[in-house]
Amino acid sequence: MNNLLFDFTVDKSKNTVFVNREFDADLSLVWDAFTKQEILDQWWAPKPFASKTIAMDFKVGGRRFYAMVSPEGQEYYAIQKYTSITPKSNFKYLNAFADKDENPFLPGSDWDLNFSEQTGITKVSITIYNDSLERMEKMIEMGFKEGFTMTLNELDILLSTLKK
């Protein structure tokens, strides 16, 4: 196992989850992995689920509408509405589960992703703010930490194959 940073903190007083994760890959590749549909779909789901992007327009005011697909073919939808993008350093979006017609189940959560690179190691710092403690606790109860940890590990594996 490598000694790259992985930190997952829940702050109930602020309804916020903080995730810091380092990847042994350059910034451009990690940025692309978070912002390009063809790469996102290879890792943005904890196994055995798969990610299937239905629509994506990575721009301020744009969105990604996607499904987490179970091994049995059951689809669980979510929508990410991009609110701010600073290329290769930060982007923000409102994330919410949704129905198959893109109607969001509110409240959602606000995601703020920051990217930085030092000597070939890219750090991604993610702040996930929830409108209510109840929503954050539900997210945690649903296995968010375990699922997101598995998902980020999938990205780590994918990056090692992409950078060759």
Steps between C-alpha positions, in 0.01 A plus 500: 500500500627846420532778755279748316269712710143386551301685761124483555351728768139560600421829675143471631506855638545630142297227316815446297715211384865569411691257278867546414660249266833495318558323171830400342416674172537844352237768543374495140424129514323521838301805385393314186397200711255722691377705204486275192207264459697220335742482794240568774292205388798270557528575872214712647322212673593255773530146367292303407305809383584673173465866409305588185490864390177585320584867434796719588589859424799605709451876513357749749125447486553156341435165658584133518201268521603143568395168640669262739416164349481189718621160375130411452448807279315714756576870442534763773511851356683813608554844359794735543438867408827687445503837675866606468802383299860621521687273255742254657461643850137499618144422411177500697165335450169431664451124525164331550347162448234513231236301317541372144355827368767713672271628774734548799420366845577801716674596713826423328857572599751759381831357383814713481801324342850649511794359305871565558818325391840472659782292350268282294258432785156654458292580806124524471325671792123455501262686728144368501254731671150375583203730562407300807661271753221252428598477132869463584427226753285318245786523247742355760250226599465400134870409505638813336842475665549136402357550151693819426821343635451205262422741216817705558700176515355411158627836373844428644514168311372662179756784521785250530387341170434832324836658571703220340 
